[in-house]
Amino acid sequence: MFVSYLLLTLFHTETAVLARPGGENIGCDDFLGSDKVVDKCGVCGGDNTGCQVVSGVFKHALTSLGYHRVVEIPQGATKINITEMHKSNNYLALRSRSGRSIINGNWAIDRPGKYEGGGTMFTYKRPNEISSTAGESFLAEGPTNEILDVYMIHQQPNPGVHYEYVIMGNNAISPQVPPHRRPGEPVNGQLEAEDRSPEDREEREKNQEKEDSHGEAPEVLTSESSHTQTFPVRHPDRFPSHRPDNLVPPAPQTPRRSRDHNWKQLGTTDCSTTCGKGSQYPIFRCVHRNTHDEVPESYCDPSMKPTPEEEPCNLFPCPAFWDIGEWSECSKTCGLGMQHRQVLCRQVYANRSLTVQPYRCQHLEKPETTSTCQLKICSEWQIRTDWTSCSVPCGVGQRTRDVKCVSNIGDVVHDEECNMKLRPSDIENCDMGPCAKSWFLTEWSERCSAECGAGVRTRSVVCMTNHVSSLPLEGCGNNRPAETTPCDNGPCTGKVEWFAGSWSQCSVECGSGTQQREVICIRKNADTFEVLDPYECSFLEKPPSQQPCHLKPCGAKWFSTEWSVCSKSCQGGFRVREVRCLSDDMTPGSLCDPQLKPEERESCNPQDCVPEVDENCKDKYYNCNVVVQARLCVYNYYKTACCASCTRVANRHTGFLGSR
């Protein structure tokens, strides 16, 4: 009871006024009915003049990344509050003047929790709710026993850091310690057991001094530092470890209360933990004042029954353990890299996991904090073929080459495996010089000019500048293609008939005009014909010798050039020609029937190529098949040492690509 009561009085920071049964209050001076409270300086009934509150806001605009000092916390500071004014990607850090990192040191970000440093315990908070705008904070009761420095790990604009702590003044009085009950002193006018030996009192006071001096878990506590309280009348059994709920008296028969009975502590509940500072509560029973025999509770005044208060127990620390954090991301996206994780020595004390010095975990093997990692094997760009010939024989065209992303074992992988910024170009423009002129021809007419005997079929021929870039022509020249070709529809029988010549040109270049032709009467023989007088054919309908003509709107026809040379001599190439829609005035038009357009491209030379045999290309080793299976032919050394095998594989690969 004495230990728990003393701790409660010394370290209670919000209020020292405790409610008691019966409506009365006990102030921090431990007097019934007192309204005194502990001020911010820790003085019972003080007026806040015994100390100095230091506060401010660190708002400096920082430019460089890294650690920047925010404020110095002097020795003896209490009520320490360091709070970031708004959530950010920055971190607060704390270290001592001796250079020891306490929180977030050496570029390692600690987890929120309790951290011991400077003689006090700091609570590190980092709100992680998405909707929260609160920043990080350090809180500590103090007092500090050395100078501490607060830093900011700057990564983005500083939102401001508010700091506040309390320093005791020169004329400040130390926090008053109210008189507390000792074994044998009254408890609310009643007495505790007085049969404890002096040795028990001395040992209990020593344990109390240890707990007051350390504040948290002591370095070494053995089971011999605790004792079992004995009473002359009754040795109670173990009680449950929760706080007793027997504060409300039962409703038995009307009790007979007298001065002969009082409340007495008879043992405690079980400790809530087996190590690391647990809690237990005293058990109060109604006993006879002289004989100490336990009697029904109705014999004692229920309003005078002491309130069970929490007492520490099993103060010896739990065994330390290594707390292992998550591995960081690999330092490289491909190839061999490094990853790190945080390994801290921690101990559980008072239901809190505290970070302690690493030597406390020396009985355990420390897990590795760094490890190698490899997310994937790095790949590189390789140019597999030379530039192709230009896609056009004249004018501006394009040429290509094969660029692949290849892994370090020779496999072709997706382009995303390689650095796209370093990818060699696989297509570029090429200029083959100005194009020459070419003959453009129409198809031959379908009808022969004569119904019987010898006649001709015609086509149109025109020389024009060639703008298509895939025709190997040097100019029109004097070798003009023929515009007529002979045709024969069979021998004539020597009959008389009208013979009509060709129509003349239209009398106008466009619009409505007339065309003329000569119409004569003839007799056809096997090889010749004879001109007769017109009356010889009068019994026949004479064809017209004149007809109207209309040149506008002008019609349009498809014209094409000769086929170009095949692009490949073997394994399938292609050849092209230019096809244009021309109106009657030989200007490009768009009125041609698309369904009648001649083909502009066709396949050629489909036969297989016969590879040239290089007599110097031989395998220098008997196991070159292993080199091929391991796909090592991409390296120049193996390509030379196993030339024949690598060449065969390359030819098969080229044939496969060509068939595609």
C-alpha positions in Angstrom: 0.0 0.0 0.0 2.7 2.5 0.9 4.6 1.9 -2.4 1.5 2.3 -4.6 0.3 5.3 -2.7 3.7 7.0 -2.9 4.0 6.4 -6.7 0.5 7.6 -7.3 1.1 10.8 -5.4 4.5 11.6 -7.0 3.8 10.8 -10.6 0.1 11.6 -11.1 0.2 14.5 -13.6 -3.4 15.4 -14.2 -5.0 15.7 -10.8 -4.2 14.8 -7.2 -7.8 14.9 -6.0 -9.1 11.4 -5.4 -12.7 10.6 -4.7 -13.4 8.5 -1.6 -16.6 6.8 -0.5 -18.8 9.0 1.5 -18.4 12.1 -0.8 -15.2 13.5 0.7 -12.1 14.3 -1.3 -8.4 14.0 -0.4 -6.1 16.7 -1.8 -2.5 16.3 -2.8 -1.5 17.1 0.8 -3.4 13.9 1.8 -5.9 15.7 4.0 -9.6 14.8 3.9 -11.6 17.6 2.4 -8.6 19.4 0.9 -8.8 20.9 -2.6 -5.1 21.4 -3.2 -3.7 20.1 -6.5 -0.2 19.8 -7.9 0.6 22.7 -10.2 2.6 22.5 -13.5 5.8 22.8 -11.5 5.0 19.7 -9.5 4.3 21.6 -6.3 1.3 20.6 -4.2 -0.8 23.7 -3.8 1.7 25.8 -5.8 0.9 28.9 -7.9 3.0 27.9 -11.0 5.7 30.5 -10.1 8.3 28.0 -9.0 9.3 27.1 -12.6 9.7 28.5 -16.1 7.8 27.3 -19.2 9.9 27.5 -22.3 8.0 27.2 -25.6 8.3 28.2 -29.2 7.9 27.2 -32.9 10.7 26.2 -35.2 9.7 27.5 -38.7 13.0 27.8 -40.5 12.8 27.2 -44.2 15.2 24.3 -44.9 16.8 23.7 -48.3 19.1 20.7 -47.9 18.0 17.1 -47.1 19.1 15.5 -43.9 19.3 16.2 -40.2 18.7 19.8 -39.0 18.7 20.8 -35.3 15.4 22.1 -34.0 15.9 22.9 -30.3 18.1 22.0 -27.3 16.5 20.4 -24.3 18.5 21.4 -21.2 19.3 19.2 -18.2 16.6 19.1 -15.6 13.7 19.8 -18.1 10.3 18.3 -17.4 6.9 18.2 -19.1 8.7 17.9 -22.5 6.4 18.2 -25.6 7.9 18.3 -29.1 5.1 18.2 -31.7 5.1 18.6 -35.5 2.4 21.2 -36.3 1.1 19.2 -39.4 1.6 15.8 -40.9 4.5 15.7 -43.4 7.1 13.3 -44.8 9.7 14.7 -42.4 10.7 12.8 -39.2 11.7 14.0 -35.7 14.9 12.7 -34.2 16.5 12.8 -30.7 20.0 12.3 -29.5 22.2 13.1 -26.5 25.2 15.4 -26.4 27.4 12.4 -26.0 26.4 11.4 -29.6 24.1 8.5 -28.7 21.0 8.3 -30.9 17.8 7.8 -29.0 15.1 8.0 -31.7 15.4 7.9 -35.5 19.2 8.1 -35.6 21.7 7.0 -38.3 19.0 7.3 -41.0 17.0 4.5 -39.4 13.4 5.2 -38.7 12.1 3.7 -35.4 8.6 2.5 -34.7 6.3 4.5 -32.5 6.7 3.5 -28.8 8.6 4.1 -25.6 12.3 5.0 -25.7 14.6 5.5 -22.8 17.1 8.4 -22.9 18.4 11.3 -20.9 17.2 9.8 -17.7 13.6 9.8 -18.7 11.2 7.9 -20.9 10.1 9.4 -24.2 6.9 8.5 -25.9 7.3 8.6 -29.7 4.0 9.0 -31.6 3.4 8.9 -35.4 -0.3 9.1 -36.4 -0.9 6.8 -39.3 -4.5 7.3 -40.0 -5.1 8.5 -43.6 -7.6 11.1 -42.5 -5.4 12.4 -39.7 -3.5 15.6 -40.1 -1.5 15.4 -36.9 2.3 15.3 -37.0 4.9 13.4 -35.1 5.6 14.1 -31.4 8.0 13.3 -28.5 6.5 13.4 -25.0 8.3 12.9 -21.7 7.7 13.7 -18.0 11.4 14.3 -17.2 13.4 15.4 -15.6 16.4 14.9 -18.0 19.8 14.3 -16.5 21.7 15.6 -19.6 21.4 17.9 -22.5 19.4 16.5 -25.4 19.1 17.8 -29.0 16.0 17.5 -31.2 16.5 17.2 -34.9 14.3 17.2 -38.0 15.1 14.8 -40.9 14.1 17.2 -43.6 12.6 15.8 -46.8 9.8 18.3 -47.7 8.9 21.9 -46.7 9.0 22.3 -42.9 5.4 22.6 -41.5 6.7 24.0 -38.2 7.6 22.2 -35.0 6.2 23.3 -31.6 8.4 22.7 -28.6 7.7 23.2 -24.9 9.3 22.1 -21.6 9.5 23.2 -18.0 12.6 24.3 -16.1 12.5 24.7 -12.3 13.4 28.2 -11.2 16.1 29.2 -8.7 13.5 30.0 -6.1 11.3 27.0 -6.9 10.6 24.6 -4.1 10.9 20.9 -4.8 7.7 19.0 -5.3 6.1 18.4 -1.9 5.8 14.8 -0.8 2.8 14.4 1.4 3.1 12.2 4.5 2.1 8.6 3.6 1.0 5.8 5.7 3.5 3.4 7.1 2.7 -0.1 8.3 0.8 0.3 11.5 -0.5 3.8 10.8 -4.3 4.4 10.4 -6.0 3.9 7.0 -9.0 6.2 7.1 -9.0 6.0 10.8 -8.4 2.2 10.8 -5.2 0.3 11.3 -3.2 -2.1 9.0 -1.5 -5.2 10.3 1.1 -4.3 12.9 2.8 -7.7 13.1 5.2 -7.1 10.2 8.8 -7.5 11.3 11.3 -4.6 11.1 13.3 -6.6 8.5 10.2 -6.7 6.3 9.8 -2.9 6.6 13.4 -2.3 5.8 13.4 -4.5 2.7 10.1 -2.9 1.5 11.5 0.6 1.9 14.6 -0.4 -0.1 12.5 -1.7 -2.9 10.5 1.5 -2.9 13.7 3.5 -3.1 14.8 1.4 -6.1 11.5 2.0 -7.9 11.5 5.7 -7.2 15.1 6.1 -8.5 14.6 4.2 -11.7 11.0 5.0 -12.6 10.8 2.0 -14.9 12.2 -1.5 -14.9 15.3 -1.9 -12.7 18.4 -3.5 -14.2 18.3 -6.5 -11.9 15.6 -7.7 -9.6 15.4 -11.2 -8.2 12.5 -13.0 -6.6 14.1 -12.5 -3.3 13.4 -8.8 -3.4 9.7 -9.4 -2.8 8.2 -10.9 0.3 5.0 -12.6 1.5 3.1 -10.6 4.2 2.0 -12.8 7.1 -0.7 -12.3 9.7 -1.0 -13.9 13.1 -4.6 -15.1 12.7 -5.1 -16.1 9.1 -3.0 -17.1 6.1 -5.3 -16.3 3.1 -5.3 -18.3 -0.1 -4.2 -16.7 -3.4 -6.7 -14.3 -4.7 -7.6 -13.4 -8.4 -5.3 -10.8 -10.0 -8.1 -8.4 -10.9 -9.2 -5.5 -8.8 -11.6 -6.7 -6.0 -15.2 -5.9 -6.7 -16.3 -6.3 -3.1 -16.6 -2.6 -2.5 -20.4 -2.7 -2.2 -21.4 -4.3 1.1 -23.9 -7.1 1.0 -27.3 -6.7 2.5 -27.4 -9.2 5.4 -29.3 -8.8 8.6 -29.0 -5.5 10.4 -25.3 -5.4 11.4 -24.1 -4.7 14.9 -21.2 -2.2 14.4 -18.9 -1.2 17.3 -15.4 0.1 18.0 -14.3 -3.5 18.5 -14.0 -4.2 14.7 -12.1 -2.6 11.9 -10.9 -3.2 8.4 -7.6 -5.0 7.9 -5.5 -6.1 4.9 -5.3 -9.8 4.6 -3.1 -10.6 1.6 -3.2 -9.5 -2.0 -4.5 -10.6 -5.4 -2.3 -12.5 -7.8 0.2 -10.4 -9.8 -1.1 -9.6 -13.3 2.2 -10.6 -14.9 5.0 -13.0 -14.1 7.7 -10.4 -15.0 8.2 -6.9 -16.1 6.2 -5.0 -13.5 2.7 -6.2 -13.0 0.0 -5.0 -10.6 -1.9 -6.4 -7.6 -4.5 -5.2 -5.1 -4.8 -5.5 -1.4 -7.7 -7.5 0.1 -9.4 -5.9 3.1 -11.5 -7.9 5.6 -13.4 -7.0 8.7 -11.6 -8.3 11.8 -11.9 -8.1 15.6 -9.7 -5.3 16.8 -8.0 -7.3 19.5 -8.1 -10.9 18.4 -7.8 -10.2 14.6 -10.3 -12.8 13.9 -12.2 -12.3 10.6 -15.9 -11.6 11.1 -18.7 -10.8 8.7 -18.3 -7.4 6.9 -21.5 -6.1 8.4 -19.6 -5.7 11.7 -17.4 -2.9 10.1 -18.5 0.5 8.8 -18.7 0.1 5.0 -18.0 3.8 4.5 -14.7 3.4 6.2 -13.5 0.5 4.1 -10.2 1.5 2.4 -10.3 1.6 -1.4 -7.9 -1.1 -2.8 -5.2 0.7 -4.7 -2.9 -0.8 -7.3 0.5 -2.0 -6.2 3.4 -3.0 -8.4 4.7 -6.6 -8.3 7.2 -8.8 -10.1 9.3 -5.8 -10.8 12.2 -7.8 -12.3 12.3 -7.2 -16.1 11.3 -9.8 -18.6 14.0 -11.3 -20.8 15.1 -9.1 -23.6 14.4 -10.1 -27.2 15.3 -9.0 -30.7 12.5 -7.2 -32.4 12.9 -7.7 -36.2 11.5 -5.1 -38.7 10.5 -5.6 -42.3 13.1 -5.8 -45.1 13.5 -2.6 -47.1 13.2 -2.5 -50.8 16.1 -3.8 -52.9 18.6 -1.1 -53.7 18.6 -2.1 -57.3 15.8 -3.0 -59.7 17.9 -5.6 -61.4 21.2 -7.3 -60.7 22.7 -7.8 -57.2 21.6 -5.2 -54.6 21.2 -4.8 -50.9 18.3 -4.6 -48.5 18.2 -3.6 -44.9 16.0 -4.1 -41.9 15.9 -2.7 -38.3 16.8 -5.0 -35.5 16.2 -3.6 -32.0 16.7 -5.0 -28.5 13.4 -4.7 -26.6 12.0 -5.6 -23.2 8.4 -5.8 -22.0 7.8 -3.7 -18.9 4.6 -2.5 -17.4 2.7 -3.8 -20.5 4.9 -1.7 -22.7 7.6 -2.9 -25.1 10.6 -0.7 -24.5 13.8 -0.3 -26.6 16.8 -1.0 -24.4 20.6 -1.2 -24.9 21.8 -4.0 -27.2 23.9 -5.6 -24.5 20.7 -6.8 -22.8 20.2 -9.1 -25.8 23.7 -10.4 -25.8 22.5 -13.9 -24.8 20.7 -14.2 -28.1 22.3 -14.3 -31.6 21.5 -11.0 -33.3 19.7 -11.5 -36.6 21.2 -10.0 -39.8 20.4 -6.4 -40.6 21.6 -6.4 -44.2 21.2 -9.0 -47.0 21.8 -9.3 -50.7 18.9 -9.2 -53.0 18.3 -9.6 -56.7 14.8 -8.9 -58.2 15.8 -10.0 -61.6 18.8 -10.3 -63.9 19.8 -7.2 -65.8 19.3 -7.4 -69.6 21.0 -5.4 -72.5 20.2 -4.2 -76.0 21.7 -6.1 -78.9 21.7 -5.1 -82.6 21.1 -8.5 -84.3 21.2 -7.4 -88.0 22.7 -4.7 -90.2 20.7 -1.9 -91.8 18.4 -3.1 -94.6 18.5 -1.5 -98.0 16.5 1.7 -98.4 12.8 1.0 -99.0 12.9 3.2 -102.1 15.4 3.4 -105.1 14.8 7.2 -105.3 13.5 9.9 -103.1 13.2 9.6 -99.3 12.5 6.2 -97.8 13.3 4.2 -94.6 15.6 1.4 -93.6 15.4 -0.9 -90.6 17.5 -3.2 -88.4 16.7 -5.8 -85.8 17.2 -4.6 -82.2 16.4 -7.0 -79.3 16.5 -7.0 -75.5 18.7 -10.0 -74.5 19.3 -11.4 -71.0 22.7 -12.3 -69.8 22.1 -15.9 -70.8 21.3 -15.0 -74.4 17.5 -15.2 -74.3 15.4 -12.6 -76.1 13.1 -11.0 -73.5 10.5 -8.2 -73.5 11.8 -4.7 -74.2 10.6 -3.6 -70.7 13.5 -5.7 -69.3 16.0 -3.3 -70.8 16.5 0.5 -70.2 14.2 2.1 -72.9 16.2 5.3 -72.7 19.3 3.4 -74.1 17.5 1.5 -76.8 19.3 1.8 -80.2 17.1 3.0 -83.1 15.7 0.3 -85.3 14.4 2.5 -88.1 15.7 5.6 -89.8 15.1 7.7 -92.9 17.3 7.3 -96.1 17.6 9.6 -99.1 18.3 7.9 -102.4 18.3 11.1 -104.5 15.7 12.6 -106.8 13.5 10.2 -108.8 13.5 10.0 -112.6 10.7 9.9 -115.1 8.7 6.7 -116.0 6.3 5.6 -118.7 2.8 5.3 -117.5 0.5 2.9 -119.5 -3.2 1.9 -119.6 -4.4 -1.6 -120.2 -4.9 -2.7 -123.8 -8.4 -2.1 -125.2 -10.6 -5.2 -125.2 -12.0 -4.9 -128.8 -10.1 -5.2 -132.0 -10.5 -2.4 -134.5 -11.7 -4.7 -137.3 -14.7 -7.1 -137.1 -12.9 -9.5 -139.5 -9.5 -9.6 -140.9 -6.5 -7.7 -139.5 -7.0 -4.9 -136.9 -5.4 -3.3 -134.0 -5.8 -2.9 -130.2 -4.7 0.3 -128.5 -3.6 1.7 -125.2 -2.5 5.1 -123.8 1.1 5.9 -123.1 2.4 8.9 -121.1 5.8 9.9 -119.6 5.5 11.4 -116.1 7.8 12.1 -113.1 7.8 9.1 -110.7 7.2 10.0 -107.0 6.9 6.5 -105.8 10.2 5.6 -104.1 10.5 1.9 -105.0 11.0 1.9 -108.8 14.5 1.4 -110.2 14.0 3.7 -113.3 16.4 6.1 -114.8 14.0 8.1 -117.1 11.6 7.7 -120.0 14.2 7.9 -122.7 13.4 7.3 -126.4 12.2 3.7 -126.0 8.5 4.7 -125.9 6.2 1.6 -125.4 3.9 0.8 -128.3 0.4 2.2 -128.3 -1.0 -0.3 -130.7 -0.8 -4.1 -131.2 -2.1 -6.2 -134.1 -5.2 -8.3 -133.8 -7.2 -10.6 -136.2 -10.8 -11.7 -135.9 -10.6 -14.1 -138.8 -10.9 -13.9 -142.7 -13.5 -11.8 -144.3 -15.9 -13.5 -147.0 -15.7 -10.8 -149.7 -19.0 -9.1 -148.9 -19.8 -5.5 -149.5 -20.0 -3.3 -146.5 -19.5 0.1 -145.1 -16.1 0.7 -143.6 -15.8 3.4 -141.0 -12.5 5.0 -140.1 -11.4 6.3 -136.8 -13.1 9.3 -135.2 -11.2 12.5 -135.3 -10.5 14.5 -132.2 -13.3 16.4 -130.7 -13.7 19.8 -132.1 -13.4 21.3 -128.6 -11.2 20.4 -125.6 -14.1 20.2 -123.2 -17.8 20.6 -123.3 -20.0 19.6 -126.3 -18.4 19.3 -129.8 -18.3 17.1 -132.9 -16.1 14.3 -134.2 -15.6 13.3 -137.9 -14.7 10.1 -139.6 -14.6 8.8 -143.1 -17.1 6.1 -144.2 -16.6 4.3 -147.5 -18.1 1.3 -149.3 -15.7 -1.6 -149.7 -15.6 -5.3 -150.7 -13.4 -7.4 -148.6 -11.4 -10.2 -150.0 -9.1 -12.7 -148.2 -6.1 -10.4 -148.1 -7.2 -7.2 -149.7 -10.3 -4.9 -150.0 -11.7 -2.9 -152.9 -13.2 0.6 -152.6 -16.6 0.8 -154.4 -19.0 3.5 -155.2 -21.3 4.4 -152.4 -24.4 3.3 -154.3 -23.0 -0.3 -154.2 -23.7 -0.2 -150.4 -26.9 1.8 -150.6 -28.9 -1.2 -149.5 -27.0 -1.2 -146.3 -27.4 1.3 -143.4 -24.6 3.7 -143.6 -22.8 4.4 -140.3 -22.7 8.1 -139.3 -19.7 10.1 -140.3 -20.2 12.7 -137.6 -21.2 12.5 -133.9 -21.3 14.8 -130.9 -18.6 14.7 -128.3 -18.5 15.9 -124.7 -15.1 16.5 -123.0 -16.3 17.9 -119.7 -16.8 16.6 -117.1 -13.6 14.8 -118.0 -13.3 11.1 -117.4 -10.5 9.4 -115.5 -8.4 6.2 -116.1 -5.9 4.1 -114.1 -2.3 4.4 -115.3 0.6 2.3 -113.9 4.4 2.1 -114.4 6.4 -1.1 -115.2 7.1 -3.5 -112.3 10.3 -2.7 -110.2 13.1 -5.1 -109.6 12.3 -7.7 -106.9 13.5 -6.7 -103.5 15.1 -10.1 -102.8 16.8 -12.6 -105.1 15.5 -15.6 -103.0 13.3 -16.6 -100.1 10.5 -14.4 -101.2 10.7 -10.7 -102.0 8.3 -8.2 -103.5 8.2 -5.7 -106.4 6.1 -2.6 -106.8 4.8 -0.2 -109.4 3.1 3.1 -109.2 -0.6 3.4 -110.1 -2.3 6.7 -110.7 -5.7 7.9 -111.6 -5.4 10.4 -114.5 -8.1 12.5 -116.2 -8.2 13.0 -119.9 -6.0 16.0 -119.7 -3.4 13.8 -117.9 -3.8 15.4 -114.5 -4.2 13.4 -111.4 -7.8 12.8 -110.5 -10.0 10.9 -108.0 -12.8 9.7 -110.2 -11.4 6.3 -111.1 -13.3 3.2 -110.0 -11.4 1.8 -106.9 -12.5 -1.7 -107.8 -10.7 -1.5 -111.1 -7.4 -0.2 -109.7 -4.4 -2.4 -110.7 -2.2 -4.0 -108.0 0.7 -1.9 -106.7 2.6 -4.7 -105.0 3.2 -8.4 -105.7 5.4 -11.2 -104.4 8.4 -12.4 -106.3 11.4 -14.9 -106.1 9.9 -17.4 -103.6 12.7 -20.0 -104.1 15.0 -20.8 -101.2 18.4 -19.2 -100.9 21.5 -21.3 -101.2 23.9 -20.3 -98.4 27.5 -19.5 -99.2 30.0 -21.8 -97.5 32.8 -20.2 -95.7 35.8 -22.6 -95.6 37.3 -20.7 -92.6 34.1 -21.0 -90.6 34.7 -24.2 -88.6 34.2 -25.6 -85.1 37.4 -25.5 -83.0 36.0 -27.7 -80.2 34.2 -31.0 -80.2 31.5 -29.9 -77.8 30.1 -26.9 -79.7 26.6 -28.4 -79.4 26.8 -27.5 -75.7 27.5 -23.9 -76.7 24.5 -23.8 -78.9 22.2 -25.4 -76.3 23.5 -22.8 -73.7 22.7 -20.0 -76.2 26.2 -18.6 -75.9 26.5 -17.8 -79.6 25.6 -14.2 -78.8 29.1 -13.7 -77.5 31.9 -13.0 -80.0 34.3 -15.6 -78.4 31.9 -18.5 -78.7 30.7 -17.3 -82.1 34.3 -17.6 -83.4 35.2 -20.8 -81.5 32.1 -22.6 -82.7 31.6 -20.8 -86.0 30.0 -23.6 -88.0 27.5 -24.6 -85.3 26.5 -21.0 -84.5 26.1 -20.2 -88.2 23.8 -23.1 -88.7 21.6 -21.9 -85.8 21.6 -18.4 -87.2 20.6 -19.6 -90.7 17.7 -21.6 -89.2 16.7 -18.5 -87.2 16.8 -16.3 -90.3 14.8 -18.8 -92.3 12.2 -18.9 -89.5 11.9 -15.1 -89.5 11.7 -15.0 -93.3 8.9 -17.5 -93.3 7.0 -15.3 -91.0 
